[in-house]
Amino acid sequence: MDESDRPLAGNVVENIAPERAGTATIEPAGDIEAGSYATFKLVYTAGFYGIDDSGSLKVVFRHAADHTRPQTEDPAAPNYVTAVASNDAILEVRYDPKLSVRPWDRTLYIKVVQGFMKEGDTIAITFGDTGGGSPGMRVQTFCEDTFEFRVLADPVATYAYVALPEQPTIRIVPGPPETWRAVLPTGAHAGEPFRLSLKAEDRWGNPSDRVDATVSLRANLPVRGLPETVALEPGRFARVIEDLTVDEPGVLRVEARDESGALLAESNPMEVVAGEGGLRPYWGDLHGQTEETIGTNSARAYFLFARDRAFLDVVGHQGNDFQITRRFWAELNGLMGAFDATGRFVTLPGYEWSGNTALGGDRNVFYRTEDRPIYRSSHALVDDRSDIDTDCGTAAVLFERLAQEGEDAICIAHCGGRYADVKYAHDGRFETAVEVHSSWGTFEWIVQDALEMGYRVGIVANSDGHKGRPGASYPGAAHFGAIGGLTCLLMPELSRDAVFECLRARRHYGTTGNRMILEVTAAFEGEGQRFAGDPSLGPATSEPVAQAMMGDIVQLSEGGALLKVRAVGSAPIERIDVFNGLDHVATHRPYAQGDLGNRIRVVWEGAEYRGRFRQVVWDGTASFGENRILDAVPINFFNRDKTLARVGETGLEWRALTTGNFGGFDAWLAEPAAGTLEIRTPPVEASVPLAEIGFEDTVFDAGKLGRRLRLFRLPERNPHLAVEMEQAIALSETGDNPLYVRVTQEDGHQAWSSPIYVFR
């Protein structure tokens, strides 16, 4: 690598020749199943310099890695670590998750505290030492071809480390299939060819190549070309059935069943419409990172996964700007061009402007074409400062620079580790949307911030995935508390130009990863004027309209608006909430008071605050008194370490967290209204007679950022996969009326429409 293009290595230096710093090997070194328990013996052999008294080693892991945390306190607990010197030198061993430079910040530190090492002496480190009863080290839950136990040596005891020239690696591979997925496009014209994509994922969400099954396919509409059965063989990660057609309009769903007839998967709904033209839905995950910055797996593998295993239509790559070298920026743009294929799969060039929150916070920057400049927030991890004059230290400076240079760019405000402060900086010429959901959690407050300031923005959801799984990003066992989101883009065609026009017109909606059909329109009592652009940003042409769709900006002289919503879910719909800006207008449920039964839903939600450590721990218990639990089902328990368990016939206990999103459970009771629910969690303790839990939410507020517990009753079974509703809206005479909805499915998934902006 060119010295001028080398990313900063922090306290890693090259003043000592790496080949004289020693070597390291690991056993076993082959394929290891994701999320399984294993024991690894890493042997470091000292090089020419040995290790002097008070010198040390670091074994570092990527930030995104979610293997069990190394520990030296409990020999019976997971990932008990021991270290032994061959010459009986005394070693200090400890773990710190932030003792090295990102992305290699998770650190096992081993210091020689008495004695020294000479050339040929060894330090044997056992990860997951089972001698005291430990089950071993649970390896990372997501796949990676080269998972490194990266060894850094400080042989001269200066605390200046050198990376060994060859690093010990293992290959993490998927486990056996557990969950099946069937994916259809969300829209198609009658008689137009489409495809059905099938895959099976292991228990951690990795597409599995260990499938050996024949499945039968059943559709609710006649589908020409759909085989009765299809085989998935070992070695394949997915099966795609092309050239299917449906001749008549309707909503198509396809079931995949095993040889016994048991349901494996039901596809997302696909709307078949008559005629040609018009807008159609395409799915994108515009935001993720790879090993070249803070994620895992290569950028090339990232694009292949998005296209061939997540079945996305559109993908973006958003590496942290302060970690993108000139060489990687050129490589990334080359990959963008190579993978972009109009009509099949669209890539969006760009990066994440990663300024500190005090300077504006994270912004996703997208270009219409490759080879555009990268305007960094800083060069924090990039040695080459030859282009430092192009840095933009604040979000406001970034927007101004994009304008000065005439860049054809779009920005999205994002909440990750750093959150975007849209009140500090915003420019409607570039910043067209805010990201309401990602694998970091759910952030309705960022939408509210934008609307409070009078901005006209759309709503998107993406993954910000770090695990190399764009479009199918699961939290695994790490601090991420949600499934990565998806954005549905309503466009006349699949191309970069269409994506840019869609984002600028705000014709899109975001989901928590589900692929639902969502249509939101507003009908007006009088004639309105719809603007082609935002008139607050400069002159814009307009045309008379009697109705509008999501993203439209409409001036209405008199009368109100009738909001019309059609939602077709990937699971039964629990409710639709209607908003006019910051005001919650109404909640629509597809069932009535008389439909309620013996099912009680308990929901916890919210965050500690906006920043990085926003997780709320909801570990708790529930007792239904003398009432008997017939069944209990968890909601949004994404992390396999978080569980819901029965305690006798009347109680439940769980481990759970939220990061702005929600979780909970449904309990079906022997007696619908008998007894009292006693619930205990760290933020909330409550006692409620079951007879008082009904149609409306019973809410216990726990402060902070939307922390609360909600209790309500549901029908024993909700059959409503599709809902159509109308809501009259009395419009404010001043300012905007941003009309939008939030749809909640019974399975915990949600969707948010971009607002329709109506003003007098």
C-alpha positions in Angstrom: 0.0 0.0 0.0 1.2 3.5 -0.8 2.3 5.2 2.4 0.3 8.3 1.5 -2.8 6.2 1.2 -2.5 4.2 4.5 -5.3 4.7 7.0 -4.0 5.9 10.4 -3.2 3.0 12.7 -3.2 5.0 15.9 -0.6 3.5 18.2 0.4 0.9 15.6 3.8 1.8 14.1 6.2 0.4 11.5 9.5 1.6 13.0 10.1 -2.0 14.0 10.2 -4.4 11.1 7.0 -6.5 11.3 8.8 -9.6 10.4 11.0 -9.2 13.5 8.0 -8.8 15.8 7.1 -12.5 15.9 4.5 -14.8 14.5 1.1 -16.2 15.5 -0.9 -19.3 14.7 -4.4 -20.5 15.7 -6.0 -23.8 16.1 -8.6 -24.8 14.8 -8.2 -22.6 11.7 -10.9 -24.0 9.4 -14.6 -23.3 8.9 -16.5 -22.5 12.1 -20.3 -22.3 12.3 -21.6 -18.8 13.1 -22.8 -18.5 16.7 -21.4 -21.9 17.8 -19.2 -22.5 20.8 -15.6 -23.4 20.2 -12.2 -23.3 21.8 -9.3 -21.6 20.1 -5.6 -21.7 21.0 -3.6 -18.8 19.7 0.2 -19.2 20.0 2.4 -16.1 19.7 6.1 -16.9 19.1 8.4 -14.0 19.9 10.6 -12.6 17.1 14.1 -11.1 17.1 13.3 -8.5 19.7 11.4 -10.8 22.1 9.2 -8.9 24.5 10.9 -6.8 27.1 9.8 -6.5 30.7 6.5 -4.5 30.7 6.1 -5.1 27.0 2.8 -6.4 25.8 0.6 -8.0 23.2 -2.9 -7.0 22.0 -5.3 -9.4 20.3 -7.8 -7.1 18.7 -11.2 -7.7 17.0 -13.3 -5.6 14.7 -15.9 -3.2 16.2 -18.7 -5.1 14.6 -17.7 -8.5 16.0 -20.3 -10.0 18.4 -18.5 -13.1 19.8 -18.8 -13.5 23.5 -16.7 -11.0 25.5 -13.3 -12.4 26.6 -13.1 -12.6 30.4 -10.7 -13.9 33.0 -12.9 -13.9 36.2 -15.2 -17.0 35.8 -13.8 -20.3 34.5 -17.3 -21.6 34.1 -18.6 -18.7 32.1 -18.5 -18.3 28.3 -15.2 -17.2 26.7 -12.9 -17.7 29.7 -9.5 -16.8 28.5 -6.1 -18.0 29.8 -2.6 -17.0 28.8 0.6 -18.9 29.6 4.2 -18.0 28.8 6.5 -20.9 27.9 9.3 -19.4 30.1 7.0 -18.9 33.1 7.0 -15.1 32.8 4.1 -13.6 34.7 1.4 -12.1 32.5 -1.4 -9.6 33.2 -4.5 -10.4 31.1 -7.5 -8.1 30.7 -10.1 -7.1 28.2 -11.2 -3.6 27.1 -13.7 -2.9 24.3 -12.0 0.4 23.5 -8.2 -0.1 24.0 -7.2 0.1 20.3 -8.0 2.2 17.3 -11.3 1.5 15.3 -12.2 -0.6 13.7 -9.9 -2.9 15.7 -11.0 -1.5 19.1 -12.1 -4.7 21.0 -8.9 -5.7 22.7 -7.5 -8.5 24.8 -4.4 -7.0 26.5 -1.6 -9.2 27.7 1.3 -7.6 29.5 4.6 -9.1 30.6 4.7 -7.9 34.3 7.6 -10.0 35.5 10.3 -11.4 33.3 10.8 -11.0 29.6 10.5 -13.0 26.4 13.3 -13.9 24.1 13.2 -15.0 20.4 11.4 -18.4 20.2 9.5 -18.1 23.5 5.8 -18.4 23.2 2.6 -17.1 24.8 -0.3 -19.5 24.4 -3.7 -17.8 24.7 -6.8 -20.0 25.0 -10.1 -18.4 24.1 -13.0 -20.4 25.6 -10.8 -22.5 27.9 -13.2 -25.3 29.0 -11.1 -26.6 31.8 -13.2 -24.9 34.5 -16.6 -25.7 32.9 -16.8 -22.9 30.3 -18.8 -23.9 27.2 -16.1 -22.2 25.1 -16.1 -19.0 23.1 -19.3 -18.3 21.1 -18.0 -17.1 17.8 -19.3 -14.2 15.8 -23.0 -14.7 14.8 -22.5 -13.5 11.2 -20.4 -15.0 8.4 -17.0 -13.7 7.5 -14.4 -15.3 5.2 -11.4 -13.9 7.2 -12.3 -13.4 10.8 -9.0 -12.2 12.3 -7.6 -12.7 15.8 -5.4 -9.7 15.0 -2.1 -9.6 17.0 -0.2 -6.4 17.7 3.1 -6.6 19.5 5.0 -4.1 21.7 8.4 -5.8 21.9 10.4 -2.8 23.1 7.9 -1.8 25.9 7.2 1.6 24.4 3.4 1.1 24.0 4.0 1.5 20.2 2.6 -1.6 18.6 3.5 -3.3 15.3 1.0 -5.6 13.5 2.3 -9.0 12.7 2.8 -9.5 9.0 0.6 -12.6 8.9 -2.5 -12.7 11.0 -4.4 -15.8 12.4 -7.8 -16.1 10.8 -10.8 -18.5 10.7 -13.7 -18.6 8.3 -17.2 -18.2 9.8 -19.9 -20.0 7.9 -23.7 -20.3 8.2 -25.4 -22.9 10.3 -28.3 -25.2 9.2 -31.5 -23.6 8.0 -34.1 -22.5 10.5 -36.2 -19.7 8.9 -37.4 -19.5 5.3 -38.0 -16.4 3.3 -40.0 -16.0 0.1 -39.6 -12.6 -1.6 -41.7 -11.2 -4.4 -41.5 -7.7 -6.0 -44.1 -5.5 -4.4 -45.6 -4.4 -7.7 -46.0 -5.8 -11.2 -48.3 -5.2 -14.2 -50.6 -8.0 -15.4 -48.8 -10.2 -17.9 -45.4 -8.8 -17.0 -42.7 -11.3 -16.0 -41.5 -11.2 -12.4 -39.5 -13.5 -10.1 -39.8 -15.3 -6.8 -36.7 -15.6 -4.6 -36.4 -18.3 -2.0 -33.8 -18.7 0.8 -33.4 -20.3 4.2 -31.5 -18.5 7.0 -29.8 -20.0 10.0 -30.8 -19.1 13.5 -28.8 -15.8 13.3 -30.1 -14.6 10.0 -27.3 -15.8 7.7 -28.5 -17.3 4.4 -27.6 -20.9 4.7 -26.0 -23.1 2.0 -26.7 -26.2 4.1 -30.2 -26.6 2.6 -31.3 -30.0 1.2 -35.0 -29.8 0.7 -37.8 -29.9 -1.8 -40.6 -27.4 -1.2 -44.0 -27.0 -2.7 -45.2 -23.7 -3.9 -48.9 -22.5 -3.6 -50.2 -19.1 -4.8 -53.6 -17.5 -4.0 -53.8 -16.3 -7.7 -53.1 -18.2 -10.9 -49.4 -17.8 -11.7 -48.1 -19.0 -15.1 -44.7 -20.6 -14.8 -44.8 -21.3 -11.1 -43.6 -24.9 -10.5 -45.4 -27.1 -8.0 -42.2 -28.0 -6.3 -38.7 -26.6 -6.3 -35.5 -28.1 -4.9 -32.8 -26.3 -2.9 -29.5 -28.1 -2.9 -26.5 -27.9 -0.5 -24.0 -25.3 -1.6 -26.6 -22.8 -2.8 -27.6 -19.8 -0.8 -30.8 -19.0 -2.7 -33.1 -20.1 -5.5 -34.7 -17.6 -7.9 -37.6 -18.6 -10.2 -37.8 -16.3 -13.1 -40.4 -15.4 -15.8 -43.5 -15.8 -13.7 -46.7 -13.9 -14.8 -50.1 -13.2 -13.4 -52.8 -12.2 -15.9 -55.4 -10.5 -13.7 -55.1 -7.7 -11.2 -55.0 -8.6 -7.5 -52.7 -9.1 -4.5 -50.5 -12.1 -4.9 -49.0 -14.1 -2.0 -47.0 -17.3 -2.4 -46.6 -20.0 0.2 -43.6 -22.4 0.5 -44.4 -25.7 2.3 -42.3 -28.7 3.2 -43.0 -32.2 2.1 -45.4 -32.8 5.1 -47.4 -29.7 4.1 -46.2 -27.5 7.0 -45.8 -23.8 6.1 -42.2 -22.7 5.8 -42.7 -19.2 4.5 -45.3 -16.8 3.1 -44.1 -14.2 0.7 -44.6 -10.5 1.0 -47.7 -9.2 -0.9 -47.3 -8.3 -4.5 -49.8 -5.9 -6.2 -50.7 -6.9 -9.7 -52.2 -3.9 -11.7 -53.7 -3.6 -15.1 -52.3 -1.4 -17.8 -48.8 0.1 -18.2 -46.7 2.9 -16.8 -47.2 4.7 -13.6 -45.1 4.5 -10.4 -44.1 1.1 -9.0 -42.4 0.1 -5.8 -38.8 -0.8 -5.5 -36.9 -1.7 -2.3 -33.6 -0.2 -1.2 -31.2 -0.3 1.7 -29.2 2.9 1.1 -26.9 2.7 4.1 -24.3 0.2 5.3 -20.5 -0.2 5.8 -17.9 -2.9 5.2 -14.4 -3.9 6.5 -12.7 -1.1 4.7 -14.2 1.2 7.3 -16.0 -0.1 10.4 -18.0 -3.0 9.1 -17.1 -6.6 8.1 -16.6 -8.4 4.8 -15.4 -6.7 1.6 -17.3 -4.0 -0.4 -17.6 -6.5 -3.3 -19.2 -9.1 -1.0 -21.5 -6.4 0.2 -22.9 -5.7 -3.2 -23.2 -9.4 -4.1 -25.2 -10.0 -0.9 -27.5 -7.0 -1.5 -28.3 -8.3 -5.1 -28.2 -12.0 -4.7 -29.1 -12.8 -1.1 -31.3 -9.9 0.1 -32.9 -9.4 -3.4 -32.7 -5.6 -3.2 -33.4 -3.3 -6.1 -31.3 -0.4 -4.8 -28.3 -0.2 -2.5 -25.9 2.4 -1.2 -22.6 2.1 0.6 -21.9 4.7 3.3 -18.5 4.4 4.8 -17.3 6.8 7.5 -15.6 9.7 5.7 -12.8 10.0 8.2 -11.8 6.4 7.4 -12.1 6.3 3.6 -8.7 6.5 1.9 -8.2 7.8 -1.6 -7.5 4.2 -2.7 -10.7 2.8 -1.2 -12.8 5.7 -2.5 -11.5 4.9 -6.0 -12.2 1.2 -5.5 -15.7 1.8 -4.1 -16.6 4.0 -7.1 -15.4 1.3 -9.4 -17.6 -1.2 -7.7 -20.5 1.1 -7.9 -20.1 1.4 -11.7 -19.5 -2.3 -12.2 -22.6 -3.4 -10.2 -25.0 -0.7 -11.4 -27.4 -2.1 -14.0 -30.5 -0.1 -15.0 -33.6 -2.2 -14.8 -32.0 -4.8 -12.6 -30.0 -3.5 -9.7 -29.0 0.1 -8.9 -26.1 1.4 -6.8 -25.8 4.9 -5.3 -22.3 6.3 -5.0 -21.7 8.1 -1.7 -20.3 8.2 1.8 -21.3 9.1 5.3 -20.3 12.5 6.4 -19.5 11.6 10.0 -19.1 14.8 11.9 -19.5 15.0 15.7 -23.0 15.7 16.9 -22.0 19.2 18.1 -21.0 19.9 14.4 -24.2 18.6 12.9 -24.0 14.8 13.2 -24.1 12.0 10.6 -25.3 12.7 7.1 -25.5 10.3 4.2 -24.3 11.9 1.0 -25.3 10.4 -2.4 -24.1 11.3 -5.9 -25.8 10.5 -9.2 -22.5 9.5 -10.7 -19.2 8.0 -9.7 -15.9 9.8 -9.2 -17.2 12.8 -7.3 -15.2 14.4 -4.5 -15.4 13.2 -0.9 -15.9 16.2 1.4 -14.8 14.7 4.8 -15.8 15.9 8.2 -12.2 15.2 9.2 -9.1 13.1 8.4 -9.2 11.4 11.8 -8.1 8.0 10.5 -6.6 8.9 7.1 -2.9 9.7 7.0 -2.9 11.3 3.6 -3.7 15.0 4.2 -3.1 16.2 0.7 -6.8 16.9 0.2 -7.5 18.3 3.7 -8.5 21.6 2.2 -11.7 19.9 1.0 -12.8 19.0 4.5 -16.1 20.4 5.7 -16.0 20.7 9.5 -19.7 21.2 10.1 -22.8 20.0 8.4 -23.7 23.6 7.4 -20.3 23.9 5.7 -20.9 20.6 3.9 -24.2 21.9 2.5 -22.6 25.2 1.4 -19.7 23.4 -0.3 -22.0 21.1 -2.2 -23.8 24.2 -3.4 -20.6 26.1 -4.3 -19.3 23.2 -6.3 -22.7 22.6 -8.0 -22.7 19.0 -6.9 -25.7 16.8 -8.0 -26.1 15.4 -4.5 -28.7 14.3 -2.0 -28.3 14.1 1.8 -30.2 12.1 4.4 -30.0 12.9 8.1 -29.1 9.8 10.1 -28.9 8.6 13.7 -26.2 6.1 14.5 -23.5 6.5 17.0 -23.5 10.2 16.3 -27.0 11.6 15.6 -27.9 14.2 13.1 -29.0 17.5 14.7 -31.2 18.9 12.0 -32.0 21.9 14.2 -28.3 22.8 14.0 -28.0 22.5 10.3 -30.3 21.6 7.4 -30.4 22.6 3.7 -33.5 21.6 1.7 -31.7 21.9 -1.5 -29.8 18.7 -0.6 -31.2 17.2 2.6 -34.4 15.6 1.3 -35.1 13.0 4.0 -34.6 11.9 7.6 -33.9 8.3 8.6 -36.6 7.1 11.0 -35.2 3.6 11.6 -32.1 1.5 11.2 -30.4 -1.4 13.0 -29.5 1.3 15.7 -33.2 1.6 16.6 -36.2 3.8 15.8 -36.0 7.5 15.8 -39.3 9.2 15.4 -37.8 12.2 17.2 -35.7 13.1 14.1 -38.9 13.3 12.1 -40.5 15.5 14.8 -37.4 17.8 14.9 -37.6 18.4 11.1 -41.3 19.1 11.2 -41.0 21.4 14.2 -38.5 23.4 12.2 -40.8 23.6 9.2 -38.6 21.5 6.9 -40.2 19.5 4.1 -38.5 16.2 4.2 -39.4 12.6 3.3 -39.0 9.6 5.6 -36.6 6.7 4.9 -35.4 3.6 6.8 -32.2 1.7 6.1 -29.9 -0.7 7.9 -26.6 1.1 8.6 -25.5 -2.6 8.7 -22.0 -3.4 9.9 -22.3 -7.2 9.4 -22.1 -7.4 5.6 -25.8 -8.1 5.1 -27.4 -5.1 3.4 -31.2 -5.6 3.0 -31.3 -8.4 5.6 -29.5 -7.0 8.6 -30.2 -8.6 11.9 -28.7 -7.6 15.3 -27.1 -10.9 16.2 -25.7 -10.8 19.7 -24.3 -7.3 19.8 -25.6 -3.9 21.1 -27.7 -3.3 18.0 -31.3 -3.7 19.1 -33.3 -3.8 15.9 -33.5 -5.3 12.4 -32.2 -3.0 9.7 -34.9 -1.0 7.8 -35.8 -0.8 4.1 -37.0 2.1 2.0 -39.7 1.6 -0.7 -39.1 3.9 -3.6 -42.0 4.7 -5.9 -40.6 5.2 -9.3 -41.5 4.8 -13.0 -38.3 2.7 -13.6 -35.3 1.3 -11.9 -32.4 3.6 -12.6 -30.2 6.1 -10.7 -32.0 9.0 -12.3 -35.3 7.7 -11.1 -34.0 7.1 -7.6 -32.7 10.7 -7.4 -36.0 12.1 -8.7 -37.9 9.9 -6.2 -35.8 11.1 -3.3 -36.2 14.8 -4.3 -39.9 14.4 -4.6 -40.1 12.4 -1.3 -42.1 9.6 -3.0 -41.1 6.9 -0.6 -41.8 5.2 2.7 -39.7 3.5 5.3 -40.2 0.2 7.1 -38.5 -1.8 9.8 -37.5 -4.4 7.3 -40.9 -5.7 6.1 -42.1 -5.2 2.6 -45.7 -4.0 2.9 -47.8 -2.2 0.4 -48.6 1.4 1.6 -50.6 3.9 -0.3 -51.4 7.3 1.2 -53.3 10.1 -0.7 -55.1 13.2 0.3 -58.3 14.4 -1.4 -59.2 18.1 -1.2 -62.6 19.8 -0.9 -61.3 22.6 -3.1 -58.8 22.8 -5.9 -55.2 22.9 -4.8 -51.9 23.8 -6.5 -49.2 21.1 -6.5 -45.7 22.4 -6.8 -43.0 20.6 -8.9 -40.4 21.7 -6.3 -40.3 23.2 -2.9 -41.5 26.8 -3.3 -39.7 27.8 -0.1 -36.4 27.1 -1.8 -37.1 29.3 -4.9 -39.5 29.6 -7.8 -41.4 26.4 -8.6 -44.0 25.6 -11.2 -47.4 24.3 -10.1 -50.5 22.6 -11.5 -54.1 22.4 -10.2 -54.9 19.1 -8.4 -57.8 17.6 -6.5 -55.7 15.1 -4.6 -52.0 14.4 -3.7 -49.7 11.5 -2.9 -47.0 11.1 -0.3 -44.2 13.7 -0.8 -46.4 16.3 -2.6 -46.4 19.9 -1.6 -49.8 21.5 -2.2 -51.2 24.9 -1.6 -54.9 24.8 -0.7 -57.0 28.1 -0.5 -59.9 26.7 1.4 -61.5 23.5 2.7 -60.0 20.5 4.5 -58.3 17.3 3.4 -59.5 13.7 3.5 -56.5 11.4 4.0 -57.0 8.0 2.4 -54.8 5.1 3.4 -54.4 1.6 2.0 -52.1 -0.8 3.7 -51.5 -4.4 2.8 -49.3 -6.0 5.3 -46.7 -8.8 5.4 -48.6 -9.8 8.6 -51.9 -8.8 10.1 -52.2 -5.1 10.8 -52.6 -4.0 14.4 -53.2 -0.2 14.0 -52.7 2.8 11.8 -51.7 6.1 13.5 -52.5 9.4 11.6 -50.4 12.5 12.1 -50.6 16.1 11.1 -47.1 17.2 11.8 -46.5 17.0 15.6 -50.1 16.3 16.3 -51.4 12.7 16.6 -54.8 13.0 14.9 -56.3 9.5 15.3 -55.6 5.7 15.7 -57.4 3.4 13.4 -57.7 -0.3 14.2 -59.1 -2.9 11.8 -61.1 -4.5 14.6 -63.9 -3.2 16.9 -64.4 -3.3 20.7 -66.7 -6.3 20.3 -64.0 -8.3 18.6 -61.7 -8.3 21.6 -60.9 -11.6 23.2 -58.5 -13.2 25.7 -55.3 -11.9 24.2 -53.4 -9.2 26.2 -50.5 -7.3 24.5 -47.7 -5.9 26.6 -45.4 -3.4 24.9 -42.3 -1.7 26.1 -40.6 1.0 24.1 -38.2 4.0 24.0 -34.6 5.0 24.5 -32.5 6.5 27.3 -31.5 9.4 25.1 -30.5 10.3 21.6 -26.9 9.3 21.8 -24.8 6.1 21.4 -25.7 4.5 24.7 -29.5 4.7 24.2 -30.4 1.1 25.1 -33.1 0.6 27.7 -33.0 -2.7 29.6 -36.5 -4.1 30.1 -35.6 -7.4 31.8 -38.6 -8.3 33.9 -41.4 -10.6 35.0 -45.2 -10.7 34.7 -47.8 -12.6 36.8 -51.4 -13.0 35.9 -52.5 -13.9 39.4 -54.7 -17.0 39.4 -55.4 -16.7 35.7 -53.8 -19.4 33.5 -51.6 -18.6 30.5 -52.7 -20.7 27.5 -49.9 -19.3 25.2 -47.4 -16.6 25.0 -45.5 -15.2 22.0 -42.6 -12.7 22.0 -42.7 -9.5 19.9 -39.4 -8.1 18.5 -37.1 -10.3 20.5 -34.5 -10.0 17.7 -31.4 -10.9 19.7 -31.2 -14.6 20.5 -29.7 -13.8 23.9 -33.0 -12.1 24.8 -35.7 -14.6 25.7 -39.3 -14.9 26.9 -40.0 -17.9 29.2 -42.9 -19.3 31.1 -42.9 -19.4 34.9 -45.4 -22.0 35.9 -48.9 -21.6 34.5 -49.4 -18.0 35.6 -46.1 -16.1 35.0 -43.6 -15.0 32.4 -40.0 -13.7 32.7 -37.8 -12.2 30.0 -34.6 -10.4 29.0 -35.2 -7.6 26.5 -34.0 -4.2 25.4 -35.1 -1.4 23.2 -33.2 1.3 21.3 -36.0 3.6 20.5 -38.1 0.8 18.9 -40.5 -1.5 20.8 -40.8 -5.1 22.0 -43.1 -7.1 24.2 -45.3 -10.1 24.2 -48.9 -11.4 23.6 -50.5 -13.6 26.3 -53.6 -15.7 25.7 -55.4 -16.3 29.0 -57.8 -19.0 30.2 -60.1 -16.3 31.6 -60.2 -13.1 29.6 -60.8 -10.6 32.5 -60.1 -12.5 35.7 -57.3 -11.5 38.0 -54.6 -8.8 38.0 -51.5 -8.3 35.9 -48.4 -7.7 38.0 -45.5 -6.5 35.9 -42.0 -5.6 37.0 -39.3 -4.1 34.8 -36.4 -1.7 35.8 -38.2 1.4 34.2 -41.8 0.5 35.2 -43.6 -1.5 37.8 -47.4 -1.8 37.4 -50.4 -3.6 38.8 -53.6 -3.6 36.6 -56.8 -5.6 36.9 -57.2 -7.5 33.7 -60.8 -6.3 33.4 -59.5 -2.8 33.0 -57.2 -3.7 30.0 -59.3 -3.0 26.9 -59.4 -1.4 23.4 -57.4 1.7 24.2 -53.9 1.7 25.5 -53.2 1.8 29.2 -49.9 3.7 29.4 -47.2 3.9 32.0 -44.7 6.7 31.2 -41.1 6.1 32.2 -39.6 9.4 31.0 -36.4 9.9 29.1 -36.9 9.5 25.3 -40.3 7.9 24.9 -39.7 5.2 27.5 -43.1 3.7 28.4 -45.1 0.5 29.0 -48.4 0.0 27.1 -51.1 -2.6 27.8 -54.1 -3.3 25.6 -56.3 -6.1 24.4 -56.5 -7.7 21.0 -58.9 -10.2 19.3 -58.0 -13.8 19.8 -57.1 -13.8 16.1 -56.7 -10.8 13.8 -57.4 -11.7 10.2 -56.8 -8.2 8.8 -53.9 -8.4 6.4 -55.2 -5.4 4.5 -56.8 -2.2 5.7 -58.4 0.8 3.9 -59.3 3.8 5.9 -60.1 7.5 5.6 -59.5 10.4 8.0 -60.8 13.9 7.7 -58.2 16.5 8.6 -58.9 20.0 9.7 -56.0 22.0 8.4 -54.1 24.7 10.2 -54.4 28.1 8.6 -50.7 28.9 9.2 -47.6 26.9 8.3 -47.5 23.4 6.8 -49.8 20.5 7.5 -47.5 17.5 7.1 -49.9 14.6 6.8 -48.5 11.1 7.3 -49.2 7.7 8.9 -47.4 5.0 10.9 -48.6 1.5 10.3 -48.0 -1.2 12.9 -48.2 -4.9 12.2 -49.0 -7.5 14.8 -45.6 -9.1 14.3 -43.9 -5.8 15.5 -42.9 -4.4 12.1 -43.8 -0.8 11.3 -43.9 1.5 8.3 -43.9 5.3 8.0 -45.2 7.3 4.9 -43.4 10.4 3.8 -45.7 13.4 4.6 -48.0 15.2 2.2 -47.3 18.9 2.8 -50.5 21.0 2.6 -50.4 24.8 3.3 -52.6 27.7 2.9 
